[in-house]
Amino acid sequence: MDTSGPARLEAWLRDRGIDGRRRIVRQSESAVLVSKFEPGFAARLHEAIDRVPELFDASAISARYQVSNPMTSRVEAWRLAINGVLADLAEARRLDRDQLAEIRAGTDSVAALLDSALWSGPTVGADWTPSESERAAFREALARMDDDSSIFTRYYGDLEGKRVENHCPGSAIARRLFAQAWSLCTET
């Protein structure tokens, strides 16, 4: 892209129905990575998450999950357990409201993805095991978190011969939480 690249990109995205400003993060000969976040957002997000390692502590999350109402869906119980840990530790770990909202946006996305894999909607109190199709959906989602067509990458199209895409700054974290949530919710 030439020096009019950012303006050209904005117009091109707008023509495709993509609202909101995107900035160019980096370019190569074949691709343009864009972001709707300001510079430093990804680093700040990761720094905030690093202050709450309990999010990745299966026993801490499980302790909250186990006291859930038996009629609560397993995915919702996991989401509530994560949110409970965040709420309990936010002040002590100096997480402000925006940081909590950013982390919760990611954990809500993980819960939505898991909910689509656990389509039968099992509750905490149910005697249940995941079906083979639910296991396959989980494996497929997990595999797509790593490949070139990652579910965390949005492809907008090609502009002047370059792929234009956006990548979720928390994808590695989401992958870990997705695997943790599956294990807890399915007891596998």
Phi, psi and omega in degrees: 000146178275189184296342176273012184310306182300317179293320179296317179299313180302314180295318180297315178296317179301319178299337180262008177082016179268110181270156177091150182290142172232139176251153177278122179273311177200160180226149170231186178292339185242350186211156174233121176264126180242161178215147174267357180262157178287158177305139179092350183302311183299316180297318179294320178299311181296322178296319178295317180294324178298337179281353181231067181297342179299339177300334182256006179269102184303324182289324178294318180288320180298321180301319178287320181299318185296337180264012179291155174301131182302338180272355179285141177297149182298321180294316179295323178297320176296314181299316179294324177296315177299313181296325178295317177298315178300313182298318181293327187257351187305310183294312182296329181265007177057047175264123180275175184300321179294318179297318177299317180297320180294318178293316180295327176301320178290316181291328175295322178294319177298316179298319179296319178295316179295321179300325179288332177282320179268063188297341181283350175064048182296146177263161182303319185276356184281144171278105193209147169226149182293143177287167178297324179291326176291320177297318179295320178298319177298310181300319179295315179297317180297318178296322181287352176280348185247338188274179183295336178258040185311143176292349178265004178246129176255123179262121182269337184133187179253133177238120180052041176081008180241138174294133175249122183214163179233142180232135180297127182290346181251022187298320180295323178292317180299321179299314179298315181292324178298315179295318178298313182297318178301311181301315181292314184289333183254351183057038179241000000 
